[in-house]
Each structure stands twice: as C-alpha cells, then as structure tokens.
Amino acid sequence: MATTRIMAIIEKTEFSACKVAGLPLTDRLVKGFIAAGMTEIYVIGEIKGDREVVANEKAVTIHDVRNEEDIPHEGRTVFHIRDNIVLRDSLLSQVATDQGTGAFRSPEGKLLFTIGRLLERETLPDVVLSNDDFTLCSTLQDVREADRRLFSWLYKSTDGIVTVKIDRPLSRIFSRYFARFDMTPAFYTYVNGVQSLLMLWFFLHGGDNALFLGCMMYQVVAVFDCVDGEIARAKFQQSTAGARLDTGIDMLSNILFMGGLSYALWDIHGDSYVALGSYLLLLALFGIMMMITLLYFGPKGGSFDVLSLVIREKLLASERLTSVFTAVNYIMKRDFFALVFAILGMTGHALLIPYSLLGGLIVWNLAILLNARSILDYRYN
C-alpha cells in the first residue's frame, strides 16, 4: 500500500471505547488509516503523547493531543473525522488516496467527515456517500449494527459463488463471535487444521458412515476456512506469514480429503481405488509444488489465486472468453467442489468424487504449466 500525504485527525466521542469486531472505535479508525497508507495521524482526546500502532504489518507513530490547536495542520490537506463513524475499508482507502477534497455527507445531509484544509471546512463542496459505505454510531444499537455490517463487507474479489452465497453467511456467525477475543487469526487457521484431521479420522474410522461423515466434514472445513481471513481483515491483522499458513492448511486439508476418501472407498469397494487414490495424490502434490516454486521465484509470495489472476489478465480483451473463464473458475474453486462432494458423499454417490477430482486436477496442472511464465512475471500491486 502506497503512503499518502494527507494528514488524519480523529476526534474522540462518547462512543470511543465501544468495540466493533473487538476493536474500540478510535483504534479501528487509526488502524484503518494506517492500512490506507497514512503515516501522520492525530487523535484529539484527553491523553497527550505518542504511541506506536501496527496495522497489517505496518507500524506508525500516533500522536495523541488534547486540542486541535496542538496539531501543525497549516496548509495541509486533512482527513477530519469523529470516531463514531465506521467506514467500509475500500471507501477509506479510495478517499484517502484520491487526494480529492470535500465535505462527505450521508444521503440525509449529515456531515460524516471532511477532506481539505481545516480553515476551509465550511466552504468545501458536498459529496454524498451511499448508506452502504458507512455506519454512524449515535446509539449502542448503532454500534451493534456497525459490527454486523462490517462483517458483511469482508468479502474478497476472488471469492467463488458458493463462498458468497453459502460459506461466508455461515462463517460470519463464527467470525463475529470469535473476533471479540484476543486471539490471532493464525489460531483459527490451526483450528481448521485440527478439523481437517478430524475429517481424516472420520474417513479412516467412520465405518459404514465414513463417506457420509468425511464428506460432510470437508464442507465444514471449507466454511471455517473463511474465519481466519475475516478476522484478519476485520482487525487489521493481515500478514504474509498468515497468508502462507492459510494456504498451507488449505492444501493439507485437500490432501487429507483425497487420501481419506481413497482409503474409505478402498475399504468399501476394493483395491481399484488404491491406484486411483495414488494418482490423485501425485497430481495434487505435483500441482502444489509447482505453485509454491512459481510463487517463490516470481511474486515472492501470495496465494494460489495468482493463477486465476494471470489468466484473467490475459483474457481482458475478450468479454466472451472472460465470461467463460469466470464460469469455469467458479467450478474449479474449492468452495464449489467441497459443497458438491459433500452432497455426493452424503447422498450415497461418493464413487463419482475421485473421477471428478481426477479431471479437475489434470486441468489445474495444465493451467499451471501453460501460465508458468506469467506467474513468474506477476507482481502484486
């Protein structure tokens, strides 16, 4: 995230200590400004002094002052806001980096914040925001609503259709509850790793219900996989190490699913599923090793979503091909096939799963090989 020369001034209100996703409203704005690239942030309140605050691995010194007169703002463009407003992160980043000035208001005309010189606040042009982009906390009920709306904003551009429609509505129930506790996102990533081991145990020791329980648990793992990322984004705790850990646990759960499923099918239907399971594991491991190698020597990190990003960039010139790829990409995402496999396993059609996996893994490996050069050349913004 590039830095911006806009100065931020936050005025404390009677709601300063109220928490949204486990963070007091003042701290939420401070961390939001840091995540948006601001490095000069003042908080007007009763305490005076400096402190270091970290958001998404970026540390900035915050200046606590008692009065506006203590802030050297002459001639500076200032983002001035009271701390009882919760903004959508994408909006905060946009207005902070656009460098435009204005008095930003609700559709009802309520002043939310200003960007411009403080002495010119009364003459700034009005900019009307959508009600979907903020929550103004005037009551404790508003604070609870801000918490609910915040988690509804925590989607990713790479989310599949099943994640958007099913997984995230379910995962947000857990994320909102767990966010109040002082646990790192990595803790919930490890919890999902334990759930993946439980899935494997069901496949190995579930008896007649092994396929039903194992496939059902795979869908549970897919839903809970959203929790760590939602908490990381809600509490500004995103990190490179966290992203790598999440990707690693995702790949582990996929491998355990294939191995456990193959064992359960062999135990029920015979030796032919040993060879098929071996092919699946070899293809999966080969694709994973290719992606890890390409990410290491190319963009120096990131998630496996880079494959879909580079393919989409190549197809931008063709709207039709982009639409076709979008549809195929939805089907190839884990959220989609986890749901489909859960349905197949729970309805007695688990024999179809390994053949579906085989076709998907062949396509995935071919896509990696054909786009290897583009992945090596890719750089995140």
N, C-alpha and C positions, 0 to 999 in steps of 0.2 A: 504494500500500500504506500503510495507516494505521500509525502508530507504536504501540508497546506499552510500558507502564511496567515490564514485567518486566526485571530485570537478568540478564544471561547471564554465567556463569562457566565457562570451559573449562579443564580440566586437561590438560596435555600428558602423553603416554605415550611409550613407546619406539617407537611407530609414527608419531609426529608428522610425520616427513619423508617417509613413504610417500605416493605420489601416486595419486589416483583421478581419472581424466579430466584429468590434467595438473596437478592442484592438490594440494599437501600436505594431509593430513587436517586439520591445525589450520586452515589457511586456508579449507578447504571449509566447516567449521563456522562460522567467523567470517562468511564471505560469506553462508552460509545464514541466519544470524541477522539480518544486515543486510537481506537480501531479505524476511525475515519481519516486518520493521518494528521491530526492536530497535535502540536507539541507545546503550545503555550495556552495553559488552561488555568483560570482563576475561579475560586469558589468563594462567594460572599456569604459569610456567616459569623458566628461568634468566636471561632478559633482563628488564630493567626499563626502562620508558619508554613513550611514547605514539607512535602512528603512525596515519596515515590509510589506510583501506581502502575501496575502491569496489566495489559490487556492484549490477548492474543500474541504473547511473547514479546511485546514491545513495552519498554519502560519509559515513563515520562514523569518529570517532576511537576507536581501540582502545587499551586500557590493558594493557600487559604488566607483570605483577608477579611477585615471587618466591614469595610466600606468601599463603595465604588471609587472613591477618591484615592484609594491606595493602589489603584491599578494604572499603569502607564499606557493609556489607550489612545493618546492624542494622535490623530492622523491615521489610526489603524482601522482596518475592517474587522468588526467584532460580531461574533455569533452570540447573541444575548438571549438567555432563556431562563425560565424558572424551573426548578427541579420536579415540579408536579406534573410534568408532561413526559409521556413515554412515546418515543418516536420509533417508527419502523427503521431498522438499521440501514436498509437500502436507501431510504429517503435521507437519512442523516448523512450518509456518505456522498450522496448526489449533491445536496445543497452545500455541503462543506467544500467540495472540490470544484463546483461550477463557478465559484467566485462571484456569483450574482448577488445583488443587494435587494432588500425588500422587507416589508412587514408581513410576515406569514400568518394567515388567519384561518380560522375554521370556516366552514360554509355559513355559519350563523354570524360571522363577523368578529368572533372572539380572538383577540391577539394571542398568538402562541409563542412566537419568537421573532427576533429581528436579525438581519444581517446587514451591516453597514456601520458607518461612524456613529458613535453614541450620541453625539451632539445633533445629529441629523435624524434621529429616530422618528420624530413627529412628521417628517416630510418624505419618508420612504414610501415607494409605491406598494400597494397592497398585492399580495399573492395569496390566492385561496387554495388551501390544501383539501384533499379528499378525506372524509372521515375514516377511511380505511387505513390511513397512514399514521394515525396518532391516537392516543387516549389522554384526555385531560382529566387529571385526578382531583376532583373537588370534594369527594366523599370517600369513605372507606370502601363503599360498594364499587366506586370507580377504580380503586386500586385492584380489587379482585377481578374486575373486568379487564384491566390492563394486563394482568397476569395471564388470563385466558387468551386474550388477543395476541400477546407476544408469542405464545407457542404456535398459534395459527400462522404466524409469519415465518416460521423456521423451516421452510421447505428449501430444497436445493434445485438448481436448474437442471441437474442430471437425474432427478427423481423419475422413476418409472410410473406408469399409470396405476399399478397396484399399490405402490407406496403412497401415492397421492390420495387414492380413494379408500384404501383399507388400512395399510400399515401405519401411516402417520396418525390418522384419527385415533387408533388404538394406542400407539406408542406415546402420544402426548399425555394420555392419562397417567402413565408411569412417570414421564419426564417432569410434569408439573409437580407431582408429589415428591419425587427424589431431589428436585432442584433446591428444595428448602434446606437440604442437609449439606454439610461442608465436606463433600466427597468429590474427588476429581473425576472427570469423565472417564479416565482410564479404569477406574474401579468398576464402572458399569460395562466397560469392554471386557474386563476379566470375568465379570458375572456371566456375560453371554458366552464366554469360552467354557465356563463350567456347565452352562445349559447345553452347549454342544456335546460335551462329554456325557451328559445325561441322555441326550438323543442317541448317542452311540450305545450306551448301556441298554436302552430300550430295544435297539436292533439286535443286540447280542443275547439278551436275556428276557426278552418280552414274550417268548413262547408263541402261542397261536396269535397273540395280539402284537407281535413285534413290528410288522409292517404298518399297522394302524398307528401305534404309539410313536414309532420313529418318525414317520412322515408328518404326523401332527406336530411333533416337537420341532421339526425342521421349520415349520411355519412360525412357531413361537419364537425360534431363534431369529428368523427374518424380521419379525415385528420388533423384538427387543433390540435388534441391531441399530435401530433408529435412535435409541435413547441417548447413547453417549454423545452422538453428534449434536442432538438437540440441546442437551445440557451445555455442551462446549460452546455452542453459538449463543445460547441464552445468557451465559455467564462470562462470555468473552475469554474462554479458556482454550481456544483452538491452538494447536501446536503441530509442528511437523512430526514429532515423535508420536503424538496421539493418533495422527492420521495413519502413520505406518503401522502402529499397533492394531488399529481398527481393521486395516486391510489384511494384516496377518491373521487375525482371528477370523475374519470373513473367509479367507482361503482355507484355514484349518477346518472350519465348520463344513465347508463344501467337501473337502477331502474325507472328513469323518462320515458325512452323509453317504457319499459314494461307497466307501468301504463298508459301512454298517449295512447299507441297503443290499450290497452284493452278498454279504455274509448271510443276511436273513433270507434272501432269495435262494442261495445255495442250500441253506438248512432246510428249506421247504420244498424246493423244486429240483435240486440235484446239481451235478458237477458242471454243467454247461455255463452256469453263472459265475464260476470261478474265473474262467478265461475272460468273459465279458467284463467282469469287475476289474480285472487286471488291466485291460485295455483302457477302461475309463480312468483309472488312477494314473496310468502312464501319460495319457493325453492331458489330464488336468495338471499334473506336475510339470510336464514339458511347457505348457502354456504359461503357468505361473513363473517358472524360471526365466522364460523369455521376457515376460513383462518386467520382472524385477531387474533383470540385466539392462533392458532398454531404459527403464526409469533411472537407473543408477548412472549410466553413461550419457543419458540425454538430458531431461529437465531436472535431474538431481533430486528426485523425489516426486511426491504426489500420489494419487490413487490410480487404479486401473481404468478409471473413467477417461483417462487421457486417450485411450484407443477410440472411443466414440467421438471425442472432441476433434481429433485429427481427421477422422473420416468425414465428419460433418463439415469441416472447413473445406475439404476437397469438393464437396457436393453443393456448396453455396450457390454456384452459378446456375444450378438446375433445381427449380422448385419441385418438380415432379420426383426427381431422384432423392431429394431431401425428405420428401413426404414418405417415400418407400422406405428409406433408411430409418426414419423415425419409428415407423411401424415395426420393422424388423428388430430394431434396437430395444423396443419395449418388450418384445417376446424373449430376447436374449438376456434381459436383466434378471438378477437373482430373485427380485421380488415377485416377478411373474411366474418363473418356473417353480419357486418354492410353494406358491399357492396351488399351482396346477398339480405338482407332485403330491402335496398334502391331500388334495381332493382324490387323486388316483389311488393313493395308498389307503385312504380311509374308506373308499368305496369298493375295495377289492380288485383294483386294476393296476396294482403295483408292477406287474410284469411289463407294462408299457414304459415305465420310467427309465430303465437303463438304455433302451434303444433311443429314446428322446434325448437322453444325456449324450449318447454317442454322437448323434447328429449335431447337437449343439456344440460339443467340444471340437469336432472337426471344423466347423465353420469358424469358431473362435480362434483356433490355431492358425487357420489360413488367413484370417483377417489380421492377426498379429504379424505374420510373415510378410504379407503384402504391404503393410503400413509401417514396417520396422524403421525405415529411413525417416519417415515423417515424425515418428515418436522420438527418435534421436534428435531431430532438429527442433522439436516443440519446446517452447518456453512459456511458462505461466506469466500472465500479466501481473 
